[in-house]
């Protein structure tokens, strides 16, 4: 009993002693945790209230700035001292506002943006398509934060857009280039000119065939081109009274669209030729003599003579058949020979009567039966239909067995239906496409030119439209156009195509000169032929073609001084009488 009482007494004493240190620490920790939660909740509530209040204020400030931006003109939307890609304008980049002891910082940024809808980079004449404005309002203090707002500001038209790219007032000229099918031409050359002083104002080569220029208010001339294409342009009313494509006038703040059409360029190769030409059969007996039959003759040192050395009393030879495929008329027989004393030599013309080669009757060629001894012999009386082919017969005889006549060469000349070039001939070419009307209501044609053939009677007209072209010759030129090849005018040329055109030109007076080697009778190419008439002031030098020929036209009838020179040949000078269609054959000697 005593022990139990002692135990109880000890327990009562224990409780009367208080809490232990551990118990106190645990209790304090619990209190700290409880009060920390309560304080944290209070602080969070204060922060939420503060943030909400500041955010409402910042949002109001940001909205006010956005509304200010939206109420500005497009040109003023931007920040001061900004440089691309930021937009320059009337706004401050940084500003501050104090509300309820809180300072708010307002940061405004306006940046240009490109719209892929109208192309990017070289495909767009101006990549500054619209402005993207952003406003950031931030605050500091115990509970800092920020709000961000943005908006897009678009120009009302292309004028405002381009004014962002170019620092000048004015309007927009939009140029579109397409082909005849309405398909856009890629990368055309567009040039804008001042029509008053013809100075280049602007240019561009847009990849998609369209471009917009911001230009000062006035009228402009627009030209478009591309390598391999024909060109097109606008016209002033001073050039064309009623132009189809007038020079556009740009007004302040206005947009002017214009479209021009170009196509693959065509070309026309023009040759001017006389109605008729001249050709010949010639044999100098130097190489491969053209002989169809002979008797008692020999070929010695390029000459035909009687067989020898003791010469026979007589002999003959006949040329190969002369049958021109382009015969219009026979002209003359020419020969070069020598006839010592006691010898004789004469020439005759044969034709084929359907069975045999016989002499042309004197009724068609007077004196043929007795023969010709003087060169040249006029063959103009021979009808080309009845005498489509002929031969030359040479008859040699001698009364002295130690002496023989000699034929050095012979030649027959005829007129052909293949004309010869007409150097320097003036002509006129005109297309059917028009650029408007004159003050009388007559069409003004896009291509309408007076042209001149070169020294070889040729001209290439390049870079023109595919069109139908008409050719003519002014009567004052001294020439008349008697036909063309193709025969029917106008002559069509397709876009990107080429036409070959022959103009058959006739002159009232002309001279066809043929220059030959006096030994071989071969043509002398590129011989300089000078024709002079001091009375009329005519003085012209032309060069012979592959046939050794050159054609002077038009001429006045009269007497001219004629001179010929060629490298490696002796010169020639003499006179020639021109009346109608005259011809002259000049033989020059090749130097050893």
Secondary structure, 3 states (H helix, E strand, C coil): CHHHHHHHHHHHHHHHCCCCHHHHHHHHHHHHHHHHHHHHHHHHHHHHHHHHHHHHHHHHHHHHHHHHHHHCCHHHCCECCCCCCECECCECCEEEEEECCEEEEEEEEEEEECCHHHCCHHHCCCCCCEEEEEEEEEECCCCCEEEEEEEEEECCCHHHHHHHHCCCCCEEEEEEEECCCCCECCCCEEEEECCCCCCEEEEECCCCCEEEEEECCEECEEEEECCCECCEECECCCCCCEECCECCEECCCCEEEEEEECCECEEEEEEEEECCEEEEEEECCCCCCCEEEEECEEEECCEEEECCCCCCCEEEEEECCECCCCEEEEEEEEEEEECCCCEEEEEEEEEECCCCEEECCCCCCCCCCCCECCCCEECCCCCCCCCCCEEEEEEEEECCCCCCCEEEEEEEEEEECCCCECCCCEEEEECCCEEEECCCCCEEECCEEEEECCCCCEEEEEEECCEEEEEECCHHHCEEEEEEECCCCCEEECCCCEEEEEEEEEECCEEEEEEEECCCCCECCCCEEEEEECCCCEEEEEECCCCCEEEECCCCCEEEEEEEECCCECCEEEEEEECCEEEEEEEECECC
